[in-house]
């Protein structure tokens, strides 16, 4: 039963995250990738993880990010 519930939850999360595709969302930038400094991590006001690409972003800054893709766990975008 747990597996069925988890599959349903994953489906709902993916549908919700897809609703943000090609839209701008406010993101609080939390940190920068160590392995690739062009990538940053932040969160929306709803605590969704957002991975974004940009030349330079100030950590701790809130900014509008265009969401370009997603999966059931995270959003991906450009600043």
mmCIF file of the N, C-alpha and C atoms, coordinates in Angstrom:
data_MODEL
# 
_entry.id   MODEL 
# 
loop_
_atom_site.group_PDB 
_atom_site.id 
_atom_site.type_symbol 
_atom_site.label_atom_id 
_atom_site.label_alt_id 
_atom_site.label_comp_id 
_atom_site.label_asym_id 
_atom_site.label_entity_id 
_atom_site.label_seq_id 
_atom_site.pdbx_PDB_ins_code 
_atom_site.Cartn_x 
_atom_site.Cartn_y 
_atom_site.Cartn_z 
_atom_site.occupancy 
_atom_site.B_iso_or_equiv 
_atom_site.pdbx_formal_charge 
_atom_site.auth_seq_id 
_atom_site.auth_comp_id 
_atom_site.auth_asym_id 
_atom_site.auth_atom_id 
_atom_site.pdbx_PDB_model_num 
ATOM 1   N N  . UNK A 1 1  ? 0.818  -1.201 0.000   1.00 0.00 ? 1  UNK A N  1 
ATOM 2   C CA . UNK A 1 1  ? 0.000  0.000  0.000   1.00 0.00 ? 1  UNK A CA 1 
ATOM 3   C C  . UNK A 1 1  ? 0.859  1.262  0.000   1.00 0.00 ? 1  UNK A C  1 
ATOM 4   N N  . UNK A 1 2  ? 1.965  1.206  0.710   1.00 0.00 ? 2  UNK A N  1 
ATOM 5   C CA . UNK A 1 2  ? 2.847  2.364  0.767   1.00 0.00 ? 2  UNK A CA 1 
ATOM 6   C C  . UNK A 1 2  ? 3.363  2.725  -0.625  1.00 0.00 ? 2  UNK A C  1 
ATOM 7   N N  . UNK A 1 3  ? 3.741  1.737  -1.393  1.00 0.00 ? 3  UNK A N  1 
ATOM 8   C CA . UNK A 1 3  ? 4.255  1.962  -2.743  1.00 0.00 ? 3  UNK A CA 1 
ATOM 9   C C  . UNK A 1 3  ? 3.204  2.629  -3.626  1.00 0.00 ? 3  UNK A C  1 
ATOM 10  N N  . UNK A 1 4  ? 1.976  2.205  -3.505  1.00 0.00 ? 4  UNK A N  1 
ATOM 11  C CA . UNK A 1 4  ? 0.880  2.793  -4.291  1.00 0.00 ? 4  UNK A CA 1 
ATOM 12  C C  . UNK A 1 4  ? 0.704  4.258  -3.910  1.00 0.00 ? 4  UNK A C  1 
ATOM 13  N N  . UNK A 1 5  ? 0.737  4.527  -2.615  1.00 0.00 ? 5  UNK A N  1 
ATOM 14  C CA . UNK A 1 5  ? 0.591  5.893  -2.130  1.00 0.00 ? 5  UNK A CA 1 
ATOM 15  C C  . UNK A 1 5  ? 1.757  6.776  -2.591  1.00 0.00 ? 5  UNK A C  1 
ATOM 16  N N  . UNK A 1 6  ? 2.970  6.258  -2.527  1.00 0.00 ? 6  UNK A N  1 
ATOM 17  C CA . UNK A 1 6  ? 4.140  7.019  -2.961  1.00 0.00 ? 6  UNK A CA 1 
ATOM 18  C C  . UNK A 1 6  ? 4.092  7.315  -4.459  1.00 0.00 ? 6  UNK A C  1 
ATOM 19  N N  . UNK A 1 7  ? 3.644  6.352  -5.251  1.00 0.00 ? 7  UNK A N  1 
ATOM 20  C CA . UNK A 1 7  ? 3.513  6.575  -6.695  1.00 0.00 ? 7  UNK A CA 1 
ATOM 21  C C  . UNK A 1 7  ? 2.491  7.664  -6.992  1.00 0.00 ? 7  UNK A C  1 
ATOM 22  N N  . UNK A 1 8  ? 1.386  7.646  -6.265  1.00 0.00 ? 8  UNK A N  1 
ATOM 23  C CA . UNK A 1 8  ? 0.342  8.657  -6.453  1.00 0.00 ? 8  UNK A CA 1 
ATOM 24  C C  . UNK A 1 8  ? 0.857  10.041 -6.049  1.00 0.00 ? 8  UNK A C  1 
ATOM 25  N N  . UNK A 1 9  ? 1.590  10.100 -4.947  1.00 0.00 ? 9  UNK A N  1 
ATOM 26  C CA . UNK A 1 9  ? 2.160  11.363 -4.485  1.00 0.00 ? 9  UNK A CA 1 
ATOM 27  C C  . UNK A 1 9  ? 3.149  11.917 -5.509  1.00 0.00 ? 9  UNK A C  1 
ATOM 28  N N  . UNK A 1 10 ? 3.979  11.056 -6.074  1.00 0.00 ? 10 UNK A N  1 
ATOM 29  C CA . UNK A 1 10 ? 4.947  11.470 -7.091  1.00 0.00 ? 10 UNK A CA 1 
ATOM 30  C C  . UNK A 1 10 ? 4.216  12.047 -8.310  1.00 0.00 ? 10 UNK A C  1 
ATOM 31  N N  . UNK A 1 11 ? 3.130  11.409 -8.691  1.00 0.00 ? 11 UNK A N  1 
ATOM 32  C CA . UNK A 1 11 ? 2.322  11.871 -9.827  1.00 0.00 ? 11 UNK A CA 1 
ATOM 33  C C  . UNK A 1 11 ? 1.740  13.261 -9.550  1.00 0.00 ? 11 UNK A C  1 
ATOM 34  N N  . UNK A 1 12 ? 1.225  13.460 -8.339  1.00 0.00 ? 12 UNK A N  1 
ATOM 35  C CA . UNK A 1 12 ? 0.641  14.749 -7.956  1.00 0.00 ? 12 UNK A CA 1 
ATOM 36  C C  . UNK A 1 12 ? 1.718  15.832 -7.912  1.00 0.00 ? 12 UNK A C  1 
ATOM 37  N N  . UNK A 1 13 ? 2.885  15.507 -7.353  1.00 0.00 ? 13 UNK A N  1 
ATOM 38  C CA . UNK A 1 13 ? 3.984  16.471 -7.274  1.00 0.00 ? 13 UNK A CA 1 
ATOM 39  C C  . UNK A 1 13 ? 4.452  16.888 -8.666  1.00 0.00 ? 13 UNK A C  1 
ATOM 40  N N  . UNK A 1 14 ? 4.564  15.929 -9.570  1.00 0.00 ? 14 UNK A N  1 
ATOM 41  C CA . UNK A 1 14 ? 5.004  16.239 -10.928 1.00 0.00 ? 14 UNK A CA 1 
ATOM 42  C C  . UNK A 1 14 ? 3.991  17.144 -11.628 1.00 0.00 ? 14 UNK A C  1 
ATOM 43  N N  . UNK A 1 15 ? 2.720  16.846 -11.473 1.00 0.00 ? 15 UNK A N  1 
ATOM 44  C CA . UNK A 1 15 ? 1.678  17.669 -12.091 1.00 0.00 ? 15 UNK A CA 1 
ATOM 45  C C  . UNK A 1 15 ? 1.736  19.100 -11.544 1.00 0.00 ? 15 UNK A C  1 
ATOM 46  N N  . UNK A 1 16 ? 1.915  19.228 -10.237 1.00 0.00 ? 16 UNK A N  1 
ATOM 47  C CA . UNK A 1 16 ? 2.010  20.550 -9.615  1.00 0.00 ? 16 UNK A CA 1 
ATOM 48  C C  . UNK A 1 16 ? 3.240  21.299 -10.128 1.00 0.00 ? 16 UNK A C  1 
ATOM 49  N N  . UNK A 1 17 ? 4.387  20.633 -10.153 1.00 0.00 ? 17 UNK A N  1 
ATOM 50  C CA . UNK A 1 17 ? 5.612  21.283 -10.616 1.00 0.00 ? 17 UNK A CA 1 
ATOM 51  C C  . UNK A 1 17 ? 5.527  21.672 -12.087 1.00 0.00 ? 17 UNK A C  1 
ATOM 52  N N  . UNK A 1 18 ? 4.872  20.855 -12.904 1.00 0.00 ? 18 UNK A N  1 
ATOM 53  C CA . UNK A 1 18 ? 4.715  21.183 -14.328 1.00 0.00 ? 18 UNK A CA 1 
ATOM 54  C C  . UNK A 1 18 ? 3.903  22.456 -14.528 1.00 0.00 ? 18 UNK A C  1 
ATOM 55  N N  . UNK A 1 19 ? 3.050  22.785 -13.569 1.00 0.00 ? 19 UNK A N  1 
ATOM 56  C CA . UNK A 1 19 ? 2.240  23.998 -13.693 1.00 0.00 ? 19 UNK A CA 1 
ATOM 57  C C  . UNK A 1 19 ? 3.102  25.266 -13.653 1.00 0.00 ? 19 UNK A C  1 
ATOM 58  N N  . UNK A 1 20 ? 4.361  25.143 -13.243 1.00 0.00 ? 20 UNK A N  1 
ATOM 59  C CA . UNK A 1 20 ? 5.269  26.287 -13.189 1.00 0.00 ? 20 UNK A CA 1 
ATOM 60  C C  . UNK A 1 20 ? 6.115  26.444 -14.451 1.00 0.00 ? 20 UNK A C  1 
ATOM 61  N N  . UNK A 1 21 ? 6.078  25.481 -15.362 1.00 0.00 ? 21 UNK A N  1 
ATOM 62  C CA . UNK A 1 21 ? 6.885  25.557 -16.585 1.00 0.00 ? 21 UNK A CA 1 
ATOM 63  C C  . UNK A 1 21 ? 6.578  26.825 -17.367 1.00 0.00 ? 21 UNK A C  1 
ATOM 64  N N  . UNK A 1 22 ? 7.636  27.480 -17.838 1.00 0.00 ? 22 UNK A N  1 
ATOM 65  C CA . UNK A 1 22 ? 7.555  28.724 -18.617 1.00 0.00 ? 22 UNK A CA 1 
ATOM 66  C C  . UNK A 1 22 ? 6.932  29.883 -17.848 1.00 0.00 ? 22 UNK A C  1 
ATOM 67  N N  . UNK A 1 23 ? 6.990  29.822 -16.528 1.00 0.00 ? 23 UNK A N  1 
ATOM 68  C CA . UNK A 1 23 ? 6.501  30.914 -15.686 1.00 0.00 ? 23 UNK A CA 1 
ATOM 69  C C  . UNK A 1 23 ? 7.655  31.421 -14.836 1.00 0.00 ? 23 UNK A C  1 
ATOM 70  N N  . UNK A 1 24 ? 7.499  32.634 -14.351 1.00 0.00 ? 24 UNK A N  1 
ATOM 71  C CA . UNK A 1 24 ? 8.489  33.212 -13.448 1.00 0.00 ? 24 UNK A CA 1 
ATOM 72  C C  . UNK A 1 24 ? 8.042  32.991 -12.009 1.00 0.00 ? 24 UNK A C  1 
ATOM 73  N N  . UNK A 1 25 ? 8.968  32.556 -11.172 1.00 0.00 ? 25 UNK A N  1 
ATOM 74  C CA . UNK A 1 25 ? 8.684  32.380 -9.748  1.00 0.00 ? 25 UNK A CA 1 
ATOM 75  C C  . UNK A 1 25 ? 9.762  33.100 -8.940  1.00 0.00 ? 25 UNK A C  1 
ATOM 76  N N  . UNK A 1 26 ? 9.381  33.555 -7.777  1.00 0.00 ? 26 UNK A N  1 
ATOM 77  C CA . UNK A 1 26 ? 10.329 34.206 -6.878  1.00 0.00 ? 26 UNK A CA 1 
ATOM 78  C C  . UNK A 1 26 ? 11.140 33.130 -6.175  1.00 0.00 ? 26 UNK A C  1 
ATOM 79  N N  . UNK A 1 27 ? 12.459 33.286 -6.172  1.00 0.00 ? 27 UNK A N  1 
ATOM 80  C CA . UNK A 1 27 ? 13.363 32.290 -5.592  1.00 0.00 ? 27 UNK A CA 1 
ATOM 81  C C  . UNK A 1 27 ? 14.363 32.994 -4.676  1.00 0.00 ? 27 UNK A C  1 
ATOM 82  N N  . UNK A 1 28 ? 14.555 32.440 -3.489  1.00 0.00 ? 28 UNK A N  1 
ATOM 83  C CA . UNK A 1 28 ? 15.608 32.897 -2.591  1.00 0.00 ? 28 UNK A CA 1 
ATOM 84  C C  . UNK A 1 28 ? 16.833 32.040 -2.863  1.00 0.00 ? 28 UNK A C  1 
ATOM 85  N N  . UNK A 1 29 ? 17.907 32.659 -3.349  1.00 0.00 ? 29 UNK A N  1 
ATOM 86  C CA . UNK A 1 29 ? 19.125 31.926 -3.707  1.00 0.00 ? 29 UNK A CA 1 
ATOM 87  C C  . UNK A 1 29 ? 19.886 31.586 -2.426  1.00 0.00 ? 29 UNK A C  1 
ATOM 88  N N  . UNK A 1 30 ? 20.144 30.275 -2.228  1.00 0.00 ? 30 UNK A N  1 
ATOM 89  C CA . UNK A 1 30 ? 20.778 29.814 -0.992  1.00 0.00 ? 30 UNK A CA 1 
ATOM 90  C C  . UNK A 1 30 ? 22.265 29.521 -1.141  1.00 0.00 ? 30 UNK A C  1 
ATOM 91  N N  . UNK A 1 31 ? 22.674 28.945 -2.270  1.00 0.00 ? 31 UNK A N  1 
ATOM 92  C CA . UNK A 1 31 ? 24.099 28.642 -2.430  1.00 0.00 ? 31 UNK A CA 1 
ATOM 93  C C  . UNK A 1 31 ? 24.462 28.432 -3.892  1.00 0.00 ? 31 UNK A C  1 
ATOM 94  N N  . UNK A 1 32 ? 25.771 28.301 -4.118  1.00 0.00 ? 32 UNK A N  1 
ATOM 95  C CA . UNK A 1 32 ? 26.333 28.134 -5.456  1.00 0.00 ? 32 UNK A CA 1 
ATOM 96  C C  . UNK A 1 32 ? 27.002 26.768 -5.549  1.00 0.00 ? 32 UNK A C  1 
ATOM 97  N N  . UNK A 1 33 ? 26.914 26.152 -6.711  1.00 0.00 ? 33 UNK A N  1 
ATOM 98  C CA . UNK A 1 33 ? 27.559 24.860 -6.931  1.00 0.00 ? 33 UNK A CA 1 
ATOM 99  C C  . UNK A 1 33 ? 29.075 25.002 -6.829  1.00 0.00 ? 33 UNK A C  1 
ATOM 100 N N  . UNK A 1 34 ? 29.699 24.075 -6.137  1.00 0.00 ? 34 UNK A N  1 
ATOM 101 C CA . UNK A 1 34 ? 31.159 24.084 -6.017  1.00 0.00 ? 34 UNK A CA 1 
ATOM 102 C C  . UNK A 1 34 ? 31.795 23.572 -7.307  1.00 0.00 ? 34 UNK A C  1 
ATOM 103 N N  . UNK A 1 35 ? 31.200 22.531 -7.888  1.00 0.00 ? 35 UNK A N  1 
ATOM 104 C CA . UNK A 1 35 ? 31.780 21.917 -9.087  1.00 0.00 ? 35 UNK A CA 1 
ATOM 105 C C  . UNK A 1 35 ? 31.574 22.753 -10.350 1.00 0.00 ? 35 UNK A C  1 
ATOM 106 N N  . UNK A 1 36 ? 30.485 23.540 -10.400 1.00 0.00 ? 36 UNK A N  1 
ATOM 107 C CA . UNK A 1 36 ? 30.231 24.384 -11.563 1.00 0.00 ? 36 UNK A CA 1 
ATOM 108 C C  . UNK A 1 36 ? 29.651 25.714 -11.089 1.00 0.00 ? 36 UNK A C  1 
ATOM 109 N N  . UNK A 1 37 ? 30.461 26.760 -11.022 1.00 0.00 ? 37 UNK A N  1 
ATOM 110 C CA . UNK A 1 37 ? 30.026 28.035 -10.457 1.00 0.00 ? 37 UNK A CA 1 
ATOM 111 C C  . UNK A 1 37 ? 28.908 28.746 -11.222 1.00 0.00 ? 37 UNK A C  1 
ATOM 112 N N  . UNK A 1 38 ? 28.514 28.226 -12.374 1.00 0.00 ? 38 UNK A N  1 
ATOM 113 C CA . UNK A 1 38 ? 27.385 28.828 -13.109 1.00 0.00 ? 38 UNK A CA 1 
ATOM 114 C C  . UNK A 1 38 ? 26.037 28.359 -12.584 1.00 0.00 ? 38 UNK A C  1 
ATOM 115 N N  . UNK A 1 39 ? 26.033 27.387 -11.680 1.00 0.00 ? 39 UNK A N  1 
ATOM 116 C CA . UNK A 1 39 ? 24.785 26.829 -11.171 1.00 0.00 ? 39 UNK A CA 1 
ATOM 117 C C  . UNK A 1 39 ? 24.564 27.205 -9.712  1.00 0.00 ? 39 UNK A C  1 
ATOM 118 N N  . UNK A 1 40 ? 23.315 27.521 -9.408  1.00 0.00 ? 40 UNK A N  1 
ATOM 119 C CA . UNK A 1 40 ? 22.924 27.955 -8.071  1.00 0.00 ? 40 UNK A CA 1 
ATOM 120 C C  . UNK A 1 40 ? 21.715 27.143 -7.609  1.00 0.00 ? 40 UNK A C  1 
ATOM 121 N N  . UNK A 1 41 ? 21.479 27.186 -6.295  1.00 0.00 ? 41 UNK A N  1 
ATOM 122 C CA . UNK A 1 41 ? 20.340 26.495 -5.704  1.00 0.00 ? 41 UNK A CA 1 
ATOM 123 C C  . UNK A 1 41 ? 19.551 27.496 -4.873  1.00 0.00 ? 41 UNK A C  1 
ATOM 124 N N  . UNK A 1 42 ? 18.222 27.377 -4.947  1.00 0.00 ? 42 UNK A N  1 
ATOM 125 C CA . UNK A 1 42 ? 17.369 28.233 -4.135  1.00 0.00 ? 42 UNK A CA 1 
ATOM 126 C C  . UNK A 1 42 ? 16.033 27.564 -3.882  1.00 0.00 ? 42 UNK A C  1 
ATOM 127 N N  . UNK A 1 43 ? 15.150 28.302 -3.212  1.00 0.00 ? 43 UNK A N  1 
ATOM 128 C CA . UNK A 1 43 ? 13.817 27.780 -2.891  1.00 0.00 ? 43 UNK A CA 1 
ATOM 129 C C  . UNK A 1 43 ? 12.749 28.842 -3.163  1.00 0.00 ? 43 UNK A C  1 
ATOM 130 N N  . UNK A 1 44 ? 11.581 28.352 -3.563  1.00 0.00 ? 44 UNK A N  1 
ATOM 131 C CA . UNK A 1 44 ? 10.423 29.216 -3.756  1.00 0.00 ? 44 UNK A CA 1 
ATOM 132 C C  . UNK A 1 44 ? 9.790  29.489 -2.386  1.00 0.00 ? 44 UNK A C  1 
ATOM 133 N N  . UNK A 1 45 ? 8.813  30.402 -2.317  1.00 0.00 ? 45 UNK A N  1 
ATOM 134 C CA . UNK A 1 45 ? 8.107  30.616 -1.048  1.00 0.00 ? 45 UNK A CA 1 
ATOM 135 C C  . UNK A 1 45 ? 7.383  29.352 -0.550  1.00 0.00 ? 45 UNK A C  1 
ATOM 136 N N  . UNK A 1 46 ? 7.164  28.382 -1.455  1.00 0.00 ? 46 UNK A N  1 
ATOM 137 C CA . UNK A 1 46 ? 6.512  27.120 -1.081  1.00 0.00 ? 46 UNK A CA 1 
ATOM 138 C C  . UNK A 1 46 ? 7.528  26.031 -0.752  1.00 0.00 ? 46 UNK A C  1 
ATOM 139 N N  . UNK A 1 47 ? 8.810  26.437 -0.635  1.00 0.00 ? 47 UNK A N  1 
ATOM 140 C CA . UNK A 1 47 ? 9.917  25.544 -0.271  1.00 0.00 ? 47 UNK A CA 1 
ATOM 141 C C  . UNK A 1 47 ? 10.259 24.521 -1.351  1.00 0.00 ? 47 UNK A C  1 
ATOM 142 N N  . UNK A 1 48 ? 9.905  24.793 -2.601  1.00 0.00 ? 48 UNK A N  1 
ATOM 143 C CA . UNK A 1 48 ? 10.297 23.914 -3.701  1.00 0.00 ? 48 UNK A CA 1 
ATOM 144 C C  . UNK A 1 48 ? 11.758 24.182 -4.043  1.00 0.00 ? 48 UNK A C  1 
ATOM 145 N N  . UNK A 1 49 ? 12.514 23.133 -4.269  1.00 0.00 ? 49 UNK A N  1 
ATOM 146 C CA . UNK A 1 49 ? 13.912 23.272 -4.675  1.00 0.00 ? 49 UNK A CA 1 
ATOM 147 C C  . UNK A 1 49 ? 13.980 23.776 -6.109  1.00 0.00 ? 49 UNK A C  1 
ATOM 148 N N  . UNK A 1 50 ? 14.851 24.749 -6.347  1.00 0.00 ? 50 UNK A N  1 
ATOM 149 C CA . UNK A 1 50 ? 15.042 25.291 -7.689  1.00 0.00 ? 50 UNK A CA 1 
ATOM 150 C C  . UNK A 1 50 ? 16.540 25.302 -7.993  1.00 0.00 ? 50 UNK A C  1 
ATOM 151 N N  . UNK A 1 51 ? 16.904 24.681 -9.096  1.00 0.00 ? 51 UNK A N  1 
ATOM 152 C CA . UNK A 1 51 ? 18.276 24.709 -9.586  1.00 0.00 ? 51 UNK A CA 1 
ATOM 153 C C  . UNK A 1 51 ? 18.297 25.660 -10.763 1.00 0.00 ? 51 UNK A C  1 
ATOM 154 N N  . UNK A 1 52 ? 19.204 26.646 -10.719 1.00 0.00 ? 52 UNK A N  1 
ATOM 155 C CA . UNK A 1 52 ? 19.196 27.632 -11.781 1.00 0.00 ? 52 UNK A CA 1 
ATOM 156 C C  . UNK A 1 52 ? 20.599 27.930 -12.282 1.00 0.00 ? 52 UNK A C  1 
ATOM 157 N N  . UNK A 1 53 ? 20.623 28.398 -13.516 1.00 0.00 ? 53 UNK A N  1 
ATOM 158 C CA . UNK A 1 53 ? 21.884 28.736 -14.168 1.00 0.00 ? 53 UNK A CA 1 
ATOM 159 C C  . UNK A 1 53 ? 21.935 30.239 -14.382 1.00 0.00 ? 53 UNK A C  1 
ATOM 160 N N  . UNK A 1 54 ? 23.068 30.821 -14.052 1.00 0.00 ? 54 UNK A N  1 
ATOM 161 C CA . UNK A 1 54 ? 23.259 32.249 -14.253 1.00 0.00 ? 54 UNK A CA 1 
ATOM 162 C C  . UNK A 1 54 ? 24.745 32.570 -14.169 1.00 0.00 ? 54 UNK A C  1 
ATOM 163 N N  . UNK A 1 55 ? 25.135 33.683 -14.759 1.00 0.00 ? 55 UNK A N  1 
ATOM 164 C CA . UNK A 1 55 ? 26.536 34.096 -14.713 1.00 0.00 ? 55 UNK A CA 1 
ATOM 165 C C  . UNK A 1 55 ? 26.956 34.454 -13.292 1.00 0.00 ? 55 UNK A C  1 
ATOM 166 N N  . UNK A 1 56 ? 26.173 35.293 -12.636 1.00 0.00 ? 56 UNK A N  1 
ATOM 167 C CA . UNK A 1 56 ? 26.523 35.708 -11.280 1.00 0.00 ? 56 UNK A CA 1 
ATOM 168 C C  . UNK A 1 56 ? 25.255 36.101 -10.540 1.00 0.00 ? 56 UNK A C  1 
ATOM 169 N N  . UNK A 1 57 ? 25.087 35.533 -9.363  1.00 0.00 ? 57 UNK A N  1 
ATOM 170 C CA . UNK A 1 57 ? 23.943 35.831 -8.512  1.00 0.00 ? 57 UNK A CA 1 
ATOM 171 C C  . UNK A 1 57 ? 24.470 36.036 -7.100  1.00 0.00 ? 57 UNK A C  1 
ATOM 172 N N  . UNK A 1 58 ? 23.888 36.972 -6.415  1.00 0.00 ? 58 UNK A N  1 
ATOM 173 C CA . UNK A 1 58 ? 24.278 37.211 -5.032  1.00 0.00 ? 58 UNK A CA 1 
ATOM 174 C C  . UNK A 1 58 ? 23.537 36.226 -4.121  1.00 0.00 ? 58 UNK A C  1 
ATOM 175 N N  . UNK A 1 59 ? 24.286 35.465 -3.329  1.00 0.00 ? 59 UNK A N  1 
ATOM 176 C CA . UNK A 1 59 ? 23.694 34.515 -2.387  1.00 0.00 ? 59 UNK A CA 1 
ATOM 177 C C  . UNK A 1 59 ? 22.878 35.305 -1.362  1.00 0.00 ? 59 UNK A C  1 
ATOM 178 N N  . UNK A 1 60 ? 21.685 34.794 -1.046  1.00 0.00 ? 60 UNK A N  1 
ATOM 179 C CA . UNK A 1 60 ? 20.802 35.469 -0.102  1.00 0.00 ? 60 UNK A CA 1 
ATOM 180 C C  . UNK A 1 60 ? 19.850 36.443 -0.765  1.00 0.00 ? 60 UNK A C  1 
ATOM 181 N N  . UNK A 1 61 ? 19.993 36.615 -2.079  1.00 0.00 ? 61 UNK A N  1 
ATOM 182 C CA . UNK A 1 61 ? 19.143 37.542 -2.828  1.00 0.00 ? 61 UNK A CA 1 
ATOM 183 C C  . UNK A 1 61 ? 17.893 36.820 -3.325  1.00 0.00 ? 61 UNK A C  1 
ATOM 184 N N  . UNK A 1 62 ? 16.773 37.529 -3.301  1.00 0.00 ? 62 UNK A N  1 
ATOM 185 C CA . UNK A 1 62 ? 15.532 36.988 -3.852  1.00 0.00 ? 62 UNK A CA 1 
ATOM 186 C C  . UNK A 1 62 ? 15.399 37.519 -5.273  1.00 0.00 ? 62 UNK A C  1 
ATOM 187 N N  . UNK A 1 63 ? 15.060 36.626 -6.208  1.00 0.00 ? 63 UNK A N  1 
ATOM 188 C CA . UNK A 1 63 ? 14.971 37.048 -7.601  1.00 0.00 ? 63 UNK A CA 1 
ATOM 189 C C  . UNK A 1 63 ? 13.907 36.258 -8.352  1.00 0.00 ? 63 UNK A C  1 
ATOM 190 N N  . UNK A 1 64 ? 13.475 36.797 -9.483  1.00 0.00 ? 64 UNK A N  1 
ATOM 191 C CA . UNK A 1 64 ? 12.530 36.097 -10.340 1.00 0.00 ? 64 UNK A CA 1 
ATOM 192 C C  . UNK A 1 64 ? 13.304 35.177 -11.277 1.00 0.00 ? 64 UNK A C  1 
ATOM 193 N N  . UNK A 1 65 ? 12.872 33.928 -11.337 1.00 0.00 ? 65 UNK A N  1 
ATOM 194 C CA . UNK A 1 65 ? 13.537 32.907 -12.143 1.00 0.00 ? 65 UNK A CA 1 
ATOM 195 C C  . UNK A 1 65 ? 12.517 32.311 -13.105 1.00 0.00 ? 65 UNK A C  1 
ATOM 196 N N  . UNK A 1 66 ? 12.899 32.174 -14.376 1.00 0.00 ? 66 UNK A N  1 
ATOM 197 C CA . UNK A 1 66 ? 12.017 31.529 -15.347 1.00 0.00 ? 66 UNK A CA 1 
ATOM 198 C C  . UNK A 1 66 ? 12.242 30.025 -15.270 1.00 0.00 ? 66 UNK A C  1 
ATOM 199 N N  . UNK A 1 67 ? 11.174 29.286 -14.988 1.00 0.00 ? 67 UNK A N  1 
ATOM 200 C CA . UNK A 1 67 ? 11.251 27.831 -14.876 1.00 0.00 ? 67 UNK A CA 1 
ATOM 201 C C  . UNK A 1 67 ? 11.207 27.240 -16.278 1.00 0.00 ? 67 UNK A C  1 
ATOM 202 N N  . UNK A 1 68 ? 12.196 26.400 -16.579 1.00 0.00 ? 68 UNK A N  1 
ATOM 203 C CA . UNK A 1 68 ? 12.306 25.817 -17.918 1.00 0.00 ? 68 UNK A CA 1 
ATOM 204 C C  . UNK A 1 68 ? 11.976 24.328 -17.944 1.00 0.00 ? 68 UNK A C  1 
ATOM 205 N N  . UNK A 1 69 ? 12.106 23.650 -16.805 1.00 0.00 ? 69 UNK A N  1 
ATOM 206 C CA . UNK A 1 69 ? 11.771 22.224 -16.740 1.00 0.00 ? 69 UNK A CA 1 
ATOM 207 C C  . UNK A 1 69 ? 11.610 21.823 -15.280 1.00 0.00 ? 69 UNK A C  1 
ATOM 208 N N  . UNK A 1 70 ? 11.215 20.568 -15.073 1.00 0.00 ? 70 UNK A N  1 
ATOM 209 C CA . UNK A 1 70 ? 11.004 20.098 -13.706 1.00 0.00 ? 70 UNK A CA 1 
ATOM 210 C C  . UNK A 1 70 ? 10.992 18.580 -13.663 1.00 0.00 ? 70 UNK A C  1 
ATOM 211 N N  . UNK A 1 71 ? 11.039 18.066 -12.451 1.00 0.00 ? 71 UNK A N  1 
ATOM 212 C CA . UNK A 1 71 ? 10.720 16.670 -12.183 1.00 0.00 ? 71 UNK A CA 1 
ATOM 213 C C  . UNK A 1 71 ? 9.833  16.678 -10.945 1.00 0.00 ? 71 UNK A C  1 
ATOM 214 N N  . UNK A 1 72 ? 9.563  15.527 -10.360 1.00 0.00 ? 72 UNK A N  1 
ATOM 215 C CA . UNK A 1 72 ? 8.637  15.519 -9.227  1.00 0.00 ? 72 UNK A CA 1 
ATOM 216 C C  . UNK A 1 72 ? 9.234  16.127 -7.964  1.00 0.00 ? 72 UNK A C  1 
ATOM 217 N N  . UNK A 1 73 ? 10.557 16.303 -7.922  1.00 0.00 ? 73 UNK A N  1 
ATOM 218 C CA . UNK A 1 73 ? 11.207 16.847 -6.728  1.00 0.00 ? 73 UNK A CA 1 
ATOM 219 C C  . UNK A 1 73 ? 11.628 18.305 -6.866  1.00 0.00 ? 73 UNK A C  1 
ATOM 220 N N  . UNK A 1 74 ? 12.003 18.736 -8.068  1.00 0.00 ? 74 UNK A N  1 
ATOM 221 C CA . UNK A 1 74 ? 12.651 20.039 -8.228  1.00 0.00 ? 74 UNK A CA 1 
ATOM 222 C C  . UNK A 1 74 ? 12.201 20.772 -9.480  1.00 0.00 ? 74 UNK A C  1 
ATOM 223 N N  . UNK A 1 75 ? 12.458 22.083 -9.450  1.00 0.00 ? 75 UNK A N  1 
ATOM 224 C CA . UNK A 1 75 ? 12.259 22.940 -10.610 1.00 0.00 ? 75 UNK A CA 1 
ATOM 225 C C  . UNK A 1 75 ? 13.635 23.347 -11.131 1.00 0.00 ? 75 UNK A C  1 
ATOM 226 N N  . UNK A 1 76 ? 13.724 23.623 -12.431 1.00 0.00 ? 76 UNK A N  1 
ATOM 227 C CA . UNK A 1 76 ? 14.975 24.045 -13.059 1.00 0.00 ? 76 UNK A CA 1 
ATOM 228 C C  . UNK A 1 76 ? 14.697 25.309 -13.851 1.00 0.00 ? 76 UNK A C  1 
ATOM 229 N N  . UNK A 1 77 ? 15.593 26.283 -13.755 1.00 0.00 ? 77 UNK A N  1 
ATOM 230 C CA . UNK A 1 77 ? 15.328 27.528 -14.448 1.00 0.00 ? 77 UNK A CA 1 
ATOM 231 C C  . UNK A 1 77 ? 16.568 28.331 -14.756 1.00 0.00 ? 77 UNK A C  1 
ATOM 232 N N  . UNK A 1 78 ? 16.317 29.514 -15.325 1.00 0.00 ? 78 UNK A N  1 
ATOM 233 C CA . UNK A 1 78 ? 17.389 30.448 -15.662 1.00 0.00 ? 78 UNK A CA 1 
ATOM 234 C C  . UNK A 1 78 ? 17.055 31.805 -15.055 1.00 0.00 ? 78 UNK A C  1 
ATOM 235 N N  . UNK A 1 79 ? 18.105 32.504 -14.665 1.00 0.00 ? 79 UNK A N  1 
ATOM 236 C CA . UNK A 1 79 ? 17.905 33.818 -14.043 1.00 0.00 ? 79 UNK A CA 1 
ATOM 237 C C  . UNK A 1 79 ? 18.299 34.915 -15.011 1.00 0.00 ? 79 UNK A C  1 
# 
